[in-house]
Amino acid sequence: MSFTVGFDLDMTLIDSRPGVARAIDILGAEFGIDLHGARFATRLGPPLAQMLAEAGAPTDLIPAMVTRYREMYPSVVPEILPMAGAGEALAAVRALGGQILVVTGKHQPHAELHVAALRWQVDTVIGDLWSAGKAEALSAHAATVFVGDHTGDMIGARAAEVRAVGVTTGPCTAEQLWRAGAHVVLADLTEFPEWLTAEYSRASR
């Protein structure tokens, strides 16, 4: 049976908060703006430019800030670790003969760096997509499931008409994920292999 499972990256597969917080504090210091890196990193999901605007960065500086952030970000990649159960979740897809797709709002070269650093064998990485924008990639790769931690991920899954699986490891509560259209909500990825096995056992009957 051939199928594809999509995963979000930040706070779904990786805990990028420590690295993002440090990079944002450095960025703020360079531009003379207090961006509160630790607080910034609790809201991961939307595009960087949007998050900088919400954090109070001057509009005219945001393009330069995004460029500088992207220059420095690779230096924090080694300190960013997988979320609990991430490796096992990917392995569960493989064990059932599935393909693995990563669709993330993170800048694609940075997403690829994370996948390489963690030595994950995934089939496709697509970055720079947010919320309903993720639907195009999910549809193009014939995904049947999309797993994410943000309401934007649930919106993207619903727009692509695939199973929306929420995990409460990011900034959104279970209630928020349900309201955004989740078909199922898990505490974290440690629960995903059992859910996936049951889901595809039903589908193959």
C-alpha positions as CSV (number, residue, x, y, z in Angstrom):
1,M,0.0,0.0,0.0
2,S,1.5,3.3,-1.1
3,F,0.7,6.4,1.0
4,T,2.4,9.7,2.0
5,V,2.4,11.3,5.5
6,G,3.3,14.9,5.8
7,F,4.8,16.4,8.9
8,D,5.3,20.0,10.0
9,L,8.8,20.7,11.4
10,D,9.1,23.3,14.2
11,M,7.6,22.0,17.4
12,T,6.2,19.0,15.6
13,L,9.4,17.1,14.7
14,I,12.0,19.4,16.3
15,D,12.1,21.6,19.4
16,S,13.6,24.7,17.8
17,R,12.9,27.0,20.7
18,P,16.4,27.2,22.2
19,G,18.1,27.9,18.9
20,V,15.5,30.3,17.7
21,A,15.5,32.2,20.9
22,R,19.3,32.7,20.8
23,A,19.3,33.7,17.2
24,I,16.5,36.2,17.8
25,D,18.3,37.7,20.8
26,I,21.4,38.2,18.6
27,L,19.3,39.6,15.8
28,G,17.7,42.1,18.2
29,A,21.0,43.2,19.6
30,E,22.4,43.8,16.2
31,F,19.4,45.9,15.2
32,G,19.0,47.6,18.6
33,I,15.5,46.1,19.2
34,D,14.5,44.0,22.3
35,L,12.8,41.1,20.6
36,H,12.6,38.8,23.8
37,G,13.9,35.7,22.1
38,A,12.5,33.2,24.6
39,R,9.0,34.7,24.3
40,F,9.4,34.9,20.5
41,A,10.2,31.2,20.4
42,T,6.9,30.3,22.1
43,R,4.9,31.4,19.1
44,L,6.6,29.4,16.3
45,G,4.6,28.6,13.2
46,P,3.9,31.8,11.2
47,P,6.5,33.2,8.7
48,L,9.4,35.0,10.2
49,A,8.5,38.4,8.7
50,Q,5.1,38.1,10.3
51,M,6.4,37.1,13.7
52,L,9.0,40.0,13.6
53,A,6.2,42.5,12.9
54,E,4.1,41.1,15.7
55,A,7.1,41.4,18.0
56,G,7.3,45.1,17.3
57,A,10.1,45.2,14.7
58,P,9.9,48.4,12.5
59,T,8.4,47.5,9.2
60,D,11.2,49.1,7.2
61,L,13.8,46.9,8.9
62,I,12.1,43.6,8.6
63,P,13.5,42.6,5.1
64,A,17.1,43.2,6.4
65,M,16.3,41.4,9.6
66,V,15.0,38.4,7.8
67,T,18.1,38.3,5.6
68,R,20.4,38.6,8.6
69,Y,18.5,35.9,10.6
70,R,18.8,33.5,7.7
71,E,22.6,34.1,7.5
72,M,23.1,33.3,11.2
73,Y,20.6,30.6,11.7
74,P,22.7,27.6,10.4
75,S,25.0,28.2,13.5
76,V,22.2,27.2,15.9
77,V,21.1,24.1,14.0
78,P,23.4,21.7,15.9
79,E,21.8,22.6,19.2
80,I,18.2,21.9,18.1
81,L,16.9,18.5,19.1
82,P,14.1,16.2,17.9
83,M,10.8,16.2,19.7
84,A,9.9,13.2,21.8
85,G,8.8,10.3,19.5
86,A,9.9,12.1,16.3
87,G,12.2,9.4,15.1
88,E,9.8,6.6,16.0
89,A,7.0,8.5,14.1
90,L,9.0,8.6,11.0
91,A,10.0,5.0,11.4
92,A,6.3,4.0,11.7
93,V,5.6,5.5,8.4
94,R,8.4,3.6,6.8
95,A,7.5,0.4,8.4
96,L,4.1,0.6,6.8
97,G,5.6,1.3,3.4
98,G,4.8,5.0,3.4
99,Q,6.5,8.1,2.0
100,I,7.6,11.0,4.3
101,L,7.0,14.6,3.4
102,V,8.0,17.6,5.5
103,V,6.0,20.8,4.8
104,T,7.0,23.7,7.0
105,G,6.9,27.5,7.2
106,K,10.7,27.4,7.9
107,H,13.0,28.7,5.2
108,Q,13.6,25.6,3.1
109,P,17.4,25.5,3.3
110,H,17.2,25.7,7.1
111,A,14.6,22.9,7.1
112,E,16.9,20.8,5.0
113,L,19.8,21.5,7.4
114,H,17.8,20.1,10.3
115,V,16.8,17.0,8.4
116,A,20.4,16.3,7.4
117,A,21.7,17.1,10.9
118,L,19.3,14.6,12.5
119,R,20.1,12.0,9.7
120,W,16.4,11.5,9.0
121,Q,15.5,9.7,5.8
122,V,12.7,11.7,4.4
123,D,11.5,11.8,0.8
124,T,10.7,15.5,0.3
125,V,11.2,18.7,2.2
126,I,9.2,21.8,1.3
127,G,9.7,25.0,3.1
128,D,8.4,28.6,3.2
129,L,4.7,27.5,3.3
130,W,2.2,28.5,5.9
131,S,-1.4,27.6,6.9
132,A,-3.6,27.0,3.8
133,G,-0.5,27.5,1.7
134,K,0.6,24.1,2.8
135,A,-2.3,22.5,0.9
136,E,-0.6,22.8,-2.4
137,A,2.4,20.8,-1.4
138,L,0.2,18.2,0.4
139,S,-1.9,17.8,-2.7
140,A,1.0,17.7,-5.1
141,H,2.6,14.9,-3.2
142,A,-0.7,13.0,-2.7
143,A,-0.4,13.1,1.1
144,T,-3.2,11.4,3.0
145,V,-2.2,12.7,6.5
146,F,-0.6,15.9,7.8
147,V,0.7,16.1,11.3
148,G,1.3,19.5,13.0
149,D,1.2,21.5,16.2
150,H,-0.4,24.7,15.0
151,T,-3.9,25.7,14.0
152,G,-2.3,26.8,10.7
153,D,-1.3,23.1,10.1
154,M,-4.9,22.0,10.6
155,I,-6.1,24.6,8.2
156,G,-3.6,23.4,5.6
157,A,-4.5,19.8,6.0
158,R,-8.2,20.6,5.7
159,A,-7.6,22.7,2.6
160,A,-5.9,19.7,1.1
161,E,-8.7,17.4,2.2
162,V,-6.3,15.1,4.1
163,R,-6.4,13.7,7.7
164,A,-5.4,16.5,10.1
165,V,-3.5,15.2,13.1
166,G,-2.7,17.7,15.8
167,V,-0.1,17.4,18.5
168,T,-0.1,19.6,21.5
169,T,3.7,20.2,21.6
170,G,3.6,23.7,20.2
171,P,1.8,27.0,21.0
172,C,-1.8,25.7,20.4
173,T,-4.0,23.8,22.8
174,A,-6.0,20.7,22.0
175,E,-9.2,22.8,22.0
176,Q,-7.6,25.2,19.5
177,L,-6.5,22.4,17.2
178,W,-9.9,20.8,17.3
179,R,-11.6,24.1,16.4
180,A,-9.2,24.5,13.5
181,G,-10.3,21.3,12.0
182,A,-8.2,18.5,13.5
183,H,-9.5,15.0,12.9
184,V,-7.5,13.7,15.9
185,V,-5.3,15.3,18.5
186,L,-2.4,13.5,20.2
187,A,-0.4,14.7,23.2
188,D,2.8,14.2,21.2
189,L,4.5,12.1,18.6
190,T,5.0,9.1,21.0
191,E,1.3,8.4,20.4
192,F,1.5,8.6,16.6
193,P,2.8,5.1,15.7
194,E,-0.1,3.4,17.4
195,W,-2.6,5.8,15.8
196,L,-1.0,5.3,12.3
197,T,-1.0,1.5,12.6
198,A,-4.7,1.5,13.6
199,E,-5.6,4.0,10.9
200,Y,-4.0,2.0,8.1
201,S,-5.2,-1.3,9.4
202,R,-8.7,0.0,9.0
203,A,-8.0,1.4,5.6
204,S,-6.6,-1.9,4.3
205,R,-9.7,-4.0,5.3
